[in-house]
């Protein structure tokens, strides 16, 4: 016969309702609803097959399923114990995003903006090879720019480097 302490030693102890999980589930459900409403507002002149509403609806359904699963786990108290959060990496990524927006906003171009964002993100995740990350970010940014601009014919913000292509 097992006692309550034996059950807690073998697995995670139940802690009751996880209110942070409930809030996240509600946020996911609201996001799914917003995406679904926006998808139904898309005007499409499609006689047969899928229209442009298809993918937003798939995403909204996926978010709805995640919200439901999150809510069930939150109500059952099945989430693992949370670790303390280190805000430094989050701040570094946010600074990288601000730098990316500023570079694009001041006509610096897509490739330098993505280079800075990639280097900041890799730094935030603990990688300390800054020069290599700048080179990798530049190559990835250039490839993405080339694919979008030349193969998909979708315009990305152009700066001095992009005008060379």
C-alpha positions, 0 to 999 in steps of 0.5 A: 500500500502506498502512502501520499508521501510515496506518491509524491516521491515517485512523481510530481506533486499536484499543486492545485490550479495553476493560475498562470497557466489559466491566463496563458490559456485565455490569451491563446484562446483570445489570439485564436479568436482574433485570427479566426475573425480576421480570417473570415473578414478576408474577401476572396473570389475563389470559386472552388478550393481553398482561399486565403482564409485557409491558413489563418483558420488552420493557425486559429484552430491550432491555437485553440487546441493549445489553449484547451490543452493548456487550460486542462493542464492548468486546472489539473495542476499538471505543470512542472514547477517553474524555474526562476526567470533570468530577464537578461537574455530576454532583454538582449533579444528585445534590444536586438529587435529594437535595433532591427526596427531602428535599422530598417526605420532609418533605411539601413536595410533588411540584411544589416537588421537581420545580422544584428538580430541574429547576433543579439539572439545568439548572444542571448542564448549564450553563444560568445562567438560574436564575429562568427555570428555576425557573419552567419547572420549576414549570410542568412539575411542575404539568402532570405533577402535574395529568396524573397526579393528575387524568387518570390518577388516580395519586397523587403526593406532595401538599404545600401547593401541590398541595392548592390543585389 
